[in-house]
């Protein structure tokens, strides 16, 4: 009884705190709107308020925080739709870029709805749940919000965490609040973890029914292409030797720009394409180009790639599918700083030879598989990056070997979606 009361008291205090802090949270959201990090046209959705009409029938709710997670759920939704075509799907995301990704994929699909996830304030979460009344909630990867999960469970909705991971930092933090994490763990019906380490952490935090599967991202379809834009960009690039740095963040561009500067004398006609994860960082990248004395062109400004252009900045969203098809050598960002890496499966799907930094904790199990199959190269510093890039860009046979290994690996794991579906189906059948 004491443990039970303790758990409820902790979540109760968290609820009260989230309500008291609401004015501060509103101010922070307004600041994010000014910075372009929130959608000002749909800002009320962040407080659980929506002008969209709820469709009739049962709703399955998928929550995915980022673009990569958003891309990974659609093959699963398509498989569910084949058997349970009467269901509606609510997809929530937390960023503007992931919202745009989802909207491109749900056009002309009235049974698929997108909303921004409400902030983890008790009142906002209650408004959200009263509006949408989901029957099953499926959270992707690492979102553990106490009000959201506890209130969802209390509404009678089953909760699954799939493709689940938990960082060392989060694990240590949750261990300091055992009653609060226990209330979350008891609200979740099942967990499908990405790695043995993740599985162990969830079990130590007292989550129930914890399984281990390969990453759901292996089931993702190839990123889309735009034939007209692809043709125009190929023509603009001409016969340049091209290297792509994809999904870069923080100060990684500085490293890549210096790498280009050091390699341009060894690799004739080299063009480095930088596609930052957050396009609003354009000015920082331009400053770095100017500081290093390199000519640049910007895609959003329709700049032409000239003979003396060294850096082409693709500050646009949704075009990695085009860039991966053009560039056979790709550096995956978020791996030099402490972001934890980005998804190598997407470029592998499109026959790219992959290089990454060694800070890839968010994709550790995936990179372990890639390294085992010699399907990617990991570097620890700028000198190693320059050396490996020089070798790859000079050796087409090596590029082809690495890219083939990567594509074969991804193809061999594509059926992982069937395993996920088998675990989800028992929660869907009662809705039939």
Residue pairs with C-beta under 8 A, 6 or more apart in sequence:
3 179
6 179
7 179
7 182
7 183
7 186
8 183
9 179
10 177
10 179
10 180
10 183
11 146
11 147
11 150
11 180
11 183
14 146
14 147
14 180
15 122
15 147
18 120
18 121
18 122
18 147
19 121
19 122
19 123
21 121
22 121
22 123
25 119
25 121
29 38
29 43
29 46
29 119
32 38
33 40
33 43
35 280
36 96
36 280
37 95
37 96
37 280
38 46
38 96
39 96
39 99
39 116
42 116
44 50
44 51
45 115
45 116
45 118
46 116
46 117
46 118
46 119
46 124
47 118
47 119
47 121
47 124
47 127
48 118
48 123
48 124
48 125
48 126
48 127
48 128
48 131
49 127
50 115
50 128
50 131
52 113
52 115
54 131
54 132
54 133
55 88
55 110
55 111
55 113
57 86
57 87
57 88
58 86
58 87
58 88
58 135
58 431
59 87
59 88
59 89
59 90
59 132
59 133
59 134
59 135
60 80
60 87
60 88
60 89
60 90
60 134
60 135
60 136
60 138
60 428
61 89
61 90
61 91
61 92
61 132
61 134
61 136
61 137
61 138
61 157
62 73
62 77
62 89
62 90
62 91
62 92
62 138
62 140
63 91
63 92
63 93
63 117
63 137
63 138
63 139
63 140
63 143
64 70
64 72
64 73
64 91
64 92
64 93
64 98
64 140
64 141
65 93
65 94
65 95
65 98
65 117
65 140
65 141
65 142
65 143
66 93
66 94
66 95
66 98
67 95
67 97
67 98
67 101
68 217
68 342
68 343
68 346
69 98
69 140
69 141
69 163
70 91
70 93
70 98
70 101
70 102
70 105
71 101
71 217
71 220
71 223
71 346
72 140
72 163
72 215
72 216
72 217
72 219
72 220
73 91
73 138
73 140
73 216
74 105
74 220
74 221
75 219
75 220
75 221
75 417
76 216
76 219
76 417
76 420
76 421
76 424
77 89
77 112
79 417
79 421
80 87
80 89
80 421
80 424
80 428
81 87
81 89
81 111
83 428
84 428
84 431
84 432
87 111
87 428
87 431
88 111
88 112
88 113
89 111
89 112
89 113
90 113
90 114
90 115
90 132
90 134
91 102
91 106
91 112
91 113
91 114
91 115
92 114
92 115
92 116
92 117
93 99
93 101
93 102
93 114
93 116
93 117
94 116
94 117
97 277
97 278
97 317
99 114
99 116
100 317
100 318
101 317
101 318
102 114
103 114
104 318
105 112
106 112
106 113
106 114
115 128
115 132
117 148
118 124
118 125
118 127
118 128
118 148
120 145
120 146
120 147
120 148
121 147
122 147
122 151
125 147
125 148
125 151
125 152
126 151
129 151
129 152
129 155
129 157
133 155
134 152
134 157
135 157
135 158
135 431
136 157
136 158
136 159
136 160
136 424
136 427
136 428
136 431
137 152
137 157
137 158
137 159
137 160
138 159
138 160
138 162
138 424
139 149
139 159
139 160
139 161
139 162
139 164
140 162
140 163
140 216
141 163
141 164
141 165
141 194
142 164
142 165
142 166
142 167
142 170
144 166
144 170
144 174
144 181
144 184
146 180
146 183
146 184
149 159
149 184
149 187
149 188
150 183
150 184
150 187
152 159
152 187
153 159
153 187
153 188
154 187
158 189
158 427
159 187
159 188
159 189
160 188
160 189
160 190
160 191
160 192
160 423
160 424
160 427
161 188
161 190
161 191
161 192
161 202
161 207
162 191
162 192
162 216
162 420
162 423
162 424
163 192
163 194
163 213
163 215
163 216
163 217
164 191
164 192
164 193
164 194
164 198
164 202
165 193
165 194
165 195
165 198
165 362
166 174
166 198
166 201
166 202
166 205
167 340
167 361
167 362
168 361
171 201
171 204
171 205
174 180
174 181
174 205
175 181
175 205
181 205
181 206
182 205
182 206
185 202
185 205
185 206
185 207
185 208
186 206
186 208
188 207
188 208
189 208
189 209
189 427
190 208
190 209
190 210
190 211
190 423
191 199
191 202
191 207
191 208
191 209
191 210
191 211
192 210
192 211
192 212
192 213
192 420
192 423
193 199
193 202
193 210
193 211
193 212
193 213
194 212
194 213
194 214
194 215
194 365
195 212
195 364
195 365
196 212
197 364
199 210
199 211
199 212
202 210
203 210
211 423
213 416
213 419
213 420
214 365
214 413
214 416
215 345
215 363
215 365
215 366
215 416
216 416
216 417
216 420
217 343
217 345
217 366
218 345
218 410
218 413
218 414
218 416
219 414
219 415
219 416
219 417
219 420
220 345
220 346
220 349
221 349
222 321
222 349
222 350
223 320
223 321
223 324
223 346
223 349
223 350
224 318
224 321
225 321
225 322
225 325
226 319
226 321
226 322
229 319
229 322
230 322
230 325
230 326
233 322
233 326
234 326
236 304
236 305
237 271
237 305
237 326
238 305
239 269
240 269
240 270
240 271
240 305
241 267
241 268
241 269
241 270
241 271
241 393
242 271
242 272
242 273
242 326
242 327
242 328
242 329
243 260
243 270
243 271
243 272
243 273
243 327
243 329
243 330
243 331
243 389
243 393
244 272
244 273
244 275
244 323
244 324
244 326
244 327
244 329
244 330
244 331
244 352
245 252
245 253
245 256
245 272
245 273
245 274
245 275
245 330
245 331
245 333
246 275
246 320
246 323
246 324
246 330
246 331
246 332
246 333
246 342
246 347
247 275
247 276
247 277
247 320
247 332
247 333
247 334
247 342
248 256
248 274
248 275
248 276
248 277
248 333
248 334
249 276
249 277
249 278
249 281
249 333
249 334
249 337
249 339
250 337
250 339
251 337
252 333
252 334
252 336
252 337
252 357
253 274
253 276
253 281
253 284
253 285
253 288
254 288
255 336
255 382
255 385
256 272
256 274
256 331
257 272
257 274
257 285
257 288
257 289
257 292
257 294
257 311
258 292
258 382
259 272
259 382
259 385
259 386
259 389
260 270
260 272
260 294
260 310
260 311
261 292
261 293
261 294
261 310
262 386
263 270
263 386
263 389
263 390
263 393
264 270
264 310
266 390
267 390
267 393
267 394
270 310
270 393
271 305
271 309
271 310
271 311
271 312
272 310
272 311
272 312
273 311
273 312
273 313
273 314
273 323
273 327
274 285
274 311
274 312
274 313
274 314
275 314
275 315
275 319
275 320
275 323
276 282
276 285
276 313
276 315
276 333
277 333
277 334
277 342
279 300
279 315
279 316
279 317
282 298
282 300
282 313
282 315
285 296
285 311
285 313
285 315
286 296
286 298
286 313
289 295
289 296
289 310
289 311
289 313
294 310
294 311
295 306
295 308
295 309
295 310
295 311
296 309
296 310
296 311
296 312
296 313
297 303
297 304
297 305
297 306
297 309
297 311
297 312
297 313
298 313
298 315
299 312
299 313
299 314
299 315
299 316
299 319
300 315
300 316
305 312
314 323
320 346
321 350
324 330
324 346
324 347
324 349
324 350
324 352
325 350
327 352
328 351
328 352
328 353
328 399
328 403
329 352
329 353
329 355
329 389
329 392
329 393
329 399
330 347
330 352
330 353
330 354
330 355
331 354
331 355
331 356
331 385
331 389
332 341
332 342
332 343
332 344
332 347
332 354
332 355
332 356
333 339
333 342
334 340
334 341
334 342
334 359
334 362
335 341
335 342
335 356
335 357
335 358
335 359
335 360
336 357
336 359
337 359
338 359
339 359
339 362
340 359
340 360
340 361
340 362
340 363
341 356
341 357
341 359
341 360
341 361
341 362
341 363
341 367
342 362
342 363
343 363
343 366
344 354
344 356
344 363
344 366
344 367
344 370
344 376
344 406
345 366
345 410
347 354
347 406
348 354
348 370
348 375
348 376
348 403
348 406
348 407
348 409
348 410
349 407
349 410
351 403
351 404
351 406
351 407
352 403
352 406
353 377
353 392
353 398
353 399
353 400
353 402
353 403
353 406
354 370
354 375
354 376
354 377
354 402
354 403
354 406
355 376
355 377
355 378
355 379
355 385
355 388
355 389
355 392
356 367
356 376
356 377
356 378
356 379
357 378
357 379
357 380
357 385
358 378
358 379
358 380
360 367
360 378
367 376
367 378
369 375
369 409
369 413
370 376
370 406
370 409
371 378
373 405
373 406
373 408
373 409
374 401
374 402
374 405
375 402
375 405
375 406
375 408
375 409
376 402
376 406
377 388
377 392
377 402
379 385
379 388
391 398
392 398
392 399
392 402
393 399
